[in-house]
Amino acid sequence: MKLQTSTLYALIAMLELTARPDESVSASEIAQRHNLPLSHLAKVLRELGKARFVEASRGIGGGYRLASPGRKVTLHDVISVFEPTPRAGTNGAGQPILGSTAESAALDAFFQELGSLQTALLASMTFHTLARAGARGSREEDSAPGASLTASLRARA
């Protein structure tokens, strides 16, 4: 899955805010911590605000915080704000890329199913679950990368 840079920054910001639910976190703090360009991150945070995922407060002690708990917001919710959702196997106008043969229809059906599975996985993963898996992973020195997330997904199944 290829995501735009803005989408990746949005996911990072949401995960950071989910991990710190009782704090207002400044855009500059998020940018520094994750080595992101502040101007781009600020635009992304404004879009997240328009979509009502985050709230901003100004002044001393101001910053961003989640508008609703991270356990309610899924990766799919946030990705949908930044990414177009074309039907798999079609061009932007909805026309088949591969033509109209039986073989291309089979490929189209496969990629549609793959897209559905991807959407279902993203819609089932909340930022809260991902933040918990990341916190466990940072404490588990012997685990393989992603092992905590995989275990968390299995536990939910």
Secondary structure as GFF3:
##gff-version 3
##sequence-region A 1 157
A	DSSP	alpha_helix	5	19	.	.	.	ID=ss1
A	DSSP	alpha_helix	27	34	.	.	.	ID=ss2
A	DSSP	alpha_helix	38	50	.	.	.	ID=ss3
A	DSSP	beta_strand	54	57	.	.	.	ID=ss4
A	DSSP	beta_strand	63	66	.	.	.	ID=ss5
A	DSSP	alpha_helix	75	82	.	.	.	ID=ss6
A	DSSP	alpha_helix	102	124	.	.	.	ID=ss7
A	DSSP	alpha_helix	127	139	.	.	.	ID=ss8
A	DSSP	alpha_helix	147	156	.	.	.	ID=ss9
###
